[in-house]
Structures are given as structure tokens and as C-alpha cells.
Amino acid sequence: MVGDVVIHGDYEFDRALAMERRSDFTFDGAVAPGWDILGNANGGYLMAVAARAMSEVTGRPDCFTVTAHYLAPAPVSATRVEVRPVRAGRRFATATSSLFLVDEPGGTGGRECLRVIATMGDLSSDPGGPTTMVGSRPDITPWDECPTISNTTINEFAFIHGRLGTRIDPRDAVFRTGAPSGEGVMRGWFAFRDDRPIDSLALLLACDAFPPAAFNLDLPTNWVPTVELTVHVRAIPAPGPVACFFRTRFVQNGLLEADGEVWDAAGTLVAQSRQLALAPRA
């Protein structure tokens, strides 16, 4: 209802997604501090903000597919999210949304920094169909043998990792020593620092929560701004951290891609992603 505060749970991530419903299709909120890299909000976090609003409008809890185009950096700010329903069917509902940075809570106008289109549904009751696996989870070092990202020098610019319990595979953490592996791969485990359960909304964040795989190529370790991010959510994860695998193969014309897979503790593929980003500069 209009005037209701939309918040589901009392974990840090839930509070960072909180918004107030101004009208049937408009929500007031804020880019929360501490979910950023070099002062600009993480792209997966912004995608989750938009997805939360689209879920409220469509009445469908899960993004089956969501694509976000990043139009401008998003520092800590008051926000407005406008949702536009496109179509609602028996299984799926499609909507678009825009996230604006505004001068004050409830403000009008503002700068659009994100535009999203998503197809929403309910994974818990989806009829689905038979499962055929032609691939398997990539080789990732076990959780308790991977170092955490928190409390490392990464936190000096990627402040989001203070909110997370993410761990990097030791084979890919070598970029931190100034000796990248030479393979555009980043593997590890995603979890929240406060043990928040990982749902379909959190998977959007997981797909953009690791240092770029390109850091293990002969490139500077610097900000990699996202141009476009697409996530396909395939299943609700089983309890526990999720295993993540990201690969970059092509750096061309100042742009790079990152393809991702996310697997739960039961060995189920729960999300896939593809990102186009600006290559880091010295």
C-alpha cells in the first residue's frame, strides 16, 4: 500500500534495500553507505534495489532474468525508483524500472543512473520441467581453505566487502601480491558477514560481488565500471554459502566481458551472469 515501508528482514542487506512506497509504481529510498567501490554503489546492489521494487509491483518474488544498464555512477544519495509494468501472464510478469538519484527524500526529477528490464516469477511454485545437466560445477577450493576478502587491502577501496563474508580461491587471490595468474578467472564463495540467507535477490549481488576476473590478467588493479549486467536466476539456493566462478576471455576496445556461474551447496546451478564493463586503467 502507498506509504508502506518495504523491508523484508533485519539483516544489513535488507536494510540497505528498504524503500517507501510513494504510489502504485514509485518508491523512495536511498543508496546506502558501505555497499560501494571507491564511493560508487556496487552494480549488483543497485540491481537488487530495482528488483525489490519490481517484485513489489508485480507481486512476483523472483527475477528469472534481469538486465541492467548503468547510466551514471551512484554515490550515497536519496533515490526514487519508478516501475513500469509491461505484461503479466500466468507464469511470468515483465516490468521495467529506472533508478534516479534525487536531492532529498521524496524528491522529483533527479539523475537517472540505472535502467532495468526483468521477467519476474515465483521459483518456489514454478512448474519448471525436467532437468538436464551437460555441465558441472567448476573446480573451486573448499570454503574453509579460501581466504576471506574482508580485512584485506581490498577493503581500502571496495568497501562492500566489509558487509560480506566472501572468500577467494587461493589460486585466484594471487593478484593481490602483484603477481596475477595470467588466467582471467576469479573463483570462490559468496556469503554475508551477518549470515543472511542467500535468496534470489542476494544472487543478483553475488553475481557482481567478486574482484574482477580481469585482475588476474596483465591489467591494472583499478575500478571496472559496469556498462551492462544480465543475471539469470535458475533456482533458490540450498542453505549455506554459494560457489562462484567468473571468467574474462576478451579485452577489446577498452571493454571486457565477465561470464559467471553460481552453484549452491547441493551442487545445483542457481544463477548465471554476463557483464560488459570498462577495462581498468592505470
C-alpha positions as CSV (number, residue, x, y, z in Angstrom):
1,M,0.0,0.0,0.0
2,V,1.0,3.6,-0.6
3,G,3.1,4.9,2.4
4,D,4.2,1.5,3.5
5,V,7.9,0.9,4.1
6,V,9.1,-2.1,2.1
7,I,11.6,-4.1,4.1
8,H,11.9,-7.8,4.4
9,G,14.1,-8.9,7.3
10,D,16.5,-7.2,9.6
11,Y,19.8,-8.1,8.0
12,E,22.2,-5.4,6.6
13,F,21.3,-6.2,3.1
14,D,17.6,-6.0,3.8
15,R,18.0,-2.6,5.5
16,A,20.1,-1.4,2.5
17,L,17.2,-2.2,0.2
18,A,14.5,-0.6,2.3
19,M,12.2,1.8,0.5
20,E,8.8,3.6,1.0
21,R,6.0,3.2,-1.5
22,R,5.0,6.7,-2.8
23,S,2.4,5.5,-5.3
24,D,1.5,2.2,-7.1
25,F,4.6,2.3,-9.2
26,T,7.0,4.7,-7.4
27,F,9.3,4.1,-4.4
28,D,11.5,6.4,-2.3
29,G,14.7,5.1,-0.8
30,A,18.4,5.7,-0.7
31,V,21.7,4.3,-1.9
32,A,23.0,3.0,1.4
33,P,26.6,3.7,2.6
34,G,29.1,0.7,2.7
35,W,27.9,-1.1,-0.5
36,D,30.3,0.7,-2.8
37,I,33.6,0.6,-4.6
38,L,35.6,3.9,-4.4
39,G,32.4,5.7,-3.3
40,N,30.1,4.4,-6.1
41,A,27.5,1.8,-5.3
42,N,28.1,-1.8,-6.4
43,G,26.2,-2.7,-9.6
44,G,24.7,-5.9,-8.2
45,Y,23.4,-4.0,-5.2
46,L,21.8,-1.4,-7.4
47,M,20.2,-4.2,-9.5
48,A,18.8,-5.7,-6.3
49,V,17.3,-2.3,-5.3
50,A,15.4,-2.1,-8.7
51,A,14.5,-5.8,-8.4
52,R,12.9,-5.2,-5.0
53,A,10.7,-2.5,-6.4
54,M,9.7,-4.6,-9.4
55,S,8.8,-7.5,-7.1
56,E,6.5,-5.3,-5.1
57,V,4.7,-4.0,-8.2
58,T,4.4,-7.4,-10.0
59,G,3.7,-9.5,-6.9
60,R,6.3,-12.0,-8.1
61,P,9.2,-12.6,-5.7
62,D,12.0,-13.7,-8.1
63,C,13.8,-12.3,-11.1
64,F,14.1,-15.1,-13.6
65,T,16.1,-12.8,-15.9
66,V,17.1,-9.2,-15.3
67,T,19.2,-6.9,-17.4
68,A,20.5,-3.5,-16.1
69,H,22.2,-0.7,-18.0
70,Y,24.3,1.6,-15.8
71,L,23.9,5.2,-17.0
72,A,25.9,7.0,-14.3
73,P,27.8,6.3,-11.0
74,A,25.7,6.2,-7.9
75,P,27.2,7.6,-4.7
76,V,25.3,7.7,-1.4
77,S,22.1,9.6,-2.1
78,A,18.3,9.7,-1.8
79,T,16.7,7.7,-4.6
80,R,13.4,7.3,-6.5
81,V,12.6,4.0,-8.3
82,E,9.9,4.2,-11.0
83,V,8.5,0.8,-12.2
84,R,6.5,0.3,-15.4
85,P,4.6,-3.0,-15.8
86,V,4.8,-4.4,-19.3
87,R,2.9,-7.6,-19.2
88,A,1.5,-10.1,-16.6
89,G,0.8,-13.7,-17.5
90,R,0.1,-16.9,-15.5
91,R,3.8,-17.8,-15.0
92,F,5.7,-14.6,-15.6
93,A,5.3,-10.8,-15.3
94,T,7.6,-8.4,-17.1
95,A,8.4,-4.9,-16.0
96,T,11.0,-2.1,-16.5
97,S,12.3,0.3,-13.9
98,S,14.5,3.3,-13.5
99,L,16.5,4.4,-10.5
100,F,17.0,8.2,-10.0
101,L,19.3,10.0,-7.7
102,V,17.5,12.9,-6.1
103,D,18.5,15.8,-3.8
104,E,16.2,14.8,-0.9
105,P,13.9,12.0,0.1
106,G,10.7,12.2,-1.9
107,G,12.3,14.5,-4.5
108,T,11.2,14.7,-8.1
109,G,13.4,14.9,-11.2
110,G,16.9,13.8,-10.5
111,R,19.5,12.0,-12.5
112,E,18.7,8.5,-13.9
113,C,21.6,6.2,-13.1
114,L,20.1,2.8,-13.8
115,R,17.5,1.3,-16.2
116,V,16.4,-2.3,-15.9
117,I,14.1,-4.8,-17.6
118,A,13.2,-8.0,-15.8
119,T,10.9,-11.0,-16.1
120,M,9.5,-12.0,-12.7
121,G,8.0,-15.2,-11.3
122,D,7.9,-17.4,-8.3
123,L,10.7,-20.1,-8.2
124,S,9.1,-21.8,-5.2
125,S,6.0,-22.7,-7.2
126,D,7.3,-22.7,-10.7
127,P,6.2,-25.7,-12.7
128,G,9.6,-25.9,-14.4
129,G,10.3,-29.2,-16.3
130,P,12.9,-31.9,-16.5
131,T,16.5,-31.1,-15.6
132,T,19.3,-32.0,-18.0
133,M,22.8,-31.2,-16.9
134,V,25.5,-31.1,-19.6
135,G,27.9,-29.2,-17.4
136,S,29.1,-29.4,-13.8
137,R,30.3,-27.1,-11.1
138,P,33.8,-25.8,-11.8
139,D,36.7,-26.8,-9.6
140,I,36.7,-24.4,-6.6
141,T,38.8,-24.8,-3.4
142,P,36.6,-25.7,-0.4
143,W,35.2,-22.9,1.7
144,D,37.4,-23.4,4.8
145,E,40.6,-23.3,2.6
146,C,39.8,-20.0,0.9
147,P,40.9,-16.7,2.5
148,T,38.3,-14.0,3.2
149,I,38.3,-10.7,1.3
150,S,37.3,-8.8,4.5
151,N,40.1,-7.2,6.4
152,T,42.4,-7.1,3.3
153,T,43.7,-4.1,1.4
154,I,40.8,-4.6,-1.0
155,N,38.6,-3.1,1.7
156,E,40.5,0.2,1.3
157,F,38.6,0.8,-1.9
158,A,35.9,-1.9,-2.2
159,F,34.0,-1.1,1.0
160,I,31.3,-3.5,0.1
161,H,33.4,-6.4,1.3
162,G,33.0,-5.1,4.9
163,R,29.4,-6.3,4.5
164,L,30.2,-9.7,3.1
165,G,31.9,-12.9,4.1
166,T,33.1,-13.6,0.5
167,R,36.2,-15.9,0.1
168,I,38.5,-16.1,-2.9
169,D,40.1,-19.3,-4.2
170,P,43.9,-19.1,-3.3
171,R,44.7,-19.8,-6.9
172,D,43.0,-16.6,-7.9
173,A,43.9,-14.4,-4.9
174,V,47.4,-14.1,-6.2
175,F,46.6,-10.8,-8.0
176,R,46.8,-9.2,-4.5
177,T,50.5,-9.9,-4.4
178,G,51.2,-8.1,-7.7
179,A,51.7,-11.4,-9.5
180,P,48.4,-12.2,-11.3
181,S,47.9,-15.8,-12.5
182,G,47.7,-14.8,-16.2
183,E,44.3,-16.6,-16.4
184,G,41.2,-14.4,-16.5
185,V,39.4,-16.4,-13.7
186,M,38.1,-15.5,-10.3
187,R,36.6,-18.3,-8.1
188,G,35.4,-18.5,-4.5
189,W,32.4,-18.4,-2.2
190,F,29.8,-15.8,-1.6
191,A,28.1,-15.2,1.8
192,F,27.0,-12.3,4.0
193,R,29.0,-11.3,7.0
194,D,25.9,-11.4,9.2
195,D,24.9,-14.9,7.8
196,R,21.8,-13.6,6.0
197,P,20.3,-16.5,4.0
198,I,21.0,-16.3,0.2
199,D,17.8,-15.9,-1.7
200,S,17.2,-15.0,-5.4
201,L,17.6,-11.3,-4.6
202,A,21.0,-11.9,-3.0
203,L,22.1,-13.9,-6.1
204,L,21.9,-10.6,-8.0
205,L,24.5,-9.2,-5.6
206,A,26.6,-12.4,-5.7
207,C,27.0,-12.0,-9.5
208,D,28.8,-8.7,-9.0
209,A,30.5,-9.2,-5.6
210,F,33.9,-10.5,-6.5
211,P,37.0,-8.7,-7.7
212,P,37.0,-8.7,-11.5
213,A,38.4,-11.8,-13.1
214,A,40.4,-9.4,-15.3
215,F,42.6,-8.6,-12.3
216,N,44.4,-11.9,-13.0
217,L,45.3,-10.6,-16.5
218,D,48.0,-8.1,-17.3
219,L,45.8,-5.2,-16.4
220,P,45.8,-2.5,-13.7
221,T,44.0,-3.3,-10.4
222,N,41.5,-0.5,-10.5
223,W,37.8,0.4,-10.8
224,V,36.0,-1.7,-13.5
225,P,32.7,0.3,-14.2
226,T,29.8,-1.9,-15.3
227,V,28.1,-0.9,-18.5
228,E,25.5,-3.7,-18.6
229,L,24.8,-6.7,-16.4
230,T,22.4,-9.6,-17.1
231,V,21.6,-12.3,-14.5
232,H,19.5,-15.4,-15.0
233,V,18.3,-16.9,-11.7
234,R,17.8,-20.6,-12.2
235,A,16.9,-21.9,-8.7
236,I,16.6,-20.9,-5.0
237,P,19.8,-21.9,-3.3
238,A,20.1,-24.5,-0.6
239,P,21.3,-23.1,2.8
240,G,24.9,-22.0,3.1
241,P,27.5,-20.1,1.0
242,V,27.3,-20.4,-2.8
243,A,30.3,-21.2,-5.0
244,C,31.0,-18.6,-7.7
245,F,33.1,-18.8,-10.9
246,F,33.8,-15.9,-13.2
247,R,35.8,-15.8,-16.4
248,T,37.0,-13.0,-18.7
249,R,38.3,-14.0,-22.1
250,F,38.3,-10.9,-24.3
251,V,39.5,-7.4,-23.6
252,Q,38.8,-5.3,-26.7
253,N,38.3,-1.6,-27.5
254,G,38.5,-0.7,-23.8
255,L,35.8,-3.2,-22.8
256,L,35.7,-6.6,-21.3
257,E,33.2,-9.3,-20.5
258,A,32.8,-11.5,-17.4
259,D,30.7,-14.7,-17.5
260,G,29.6,-16.1,-14.2
261,E,28.1,-19.2,-12.7
262,V,26.8,-19.6,-9.1
263,W,26.3,-23.0,-7.5
264,D,24.7,-23.9,-4.2
265,A,25.8,-26.4,-1.6
266,A,23.7,-29.2,-3.2
267,G,25.5,-28.8,-6.5
268,T,22.6,-27.0,-8.2
269,L,23.3,-24.2,-10.7
270,V,21.4,-21.3,-9.1
271,A,22.4,-18.3,-11.3
272,Q,24.3,-17.4,-14.4
273,S,25.5,-13.9,-15.4
274,R,27.2,-11.9,-18.2
275,Q,28.6,-8.5,-17.6
276,L,30.1,-5.9,-20.0
277,A,32.4,-3.4,-18.3
278,L,35.1,-0.8,-19.0
279,A,38.6,-2.2,-18.8
280,P,40.6,-0.8,-15.8
281,R,43.0,2.0,-16.4
282,A,46.3,2.8,-14.6
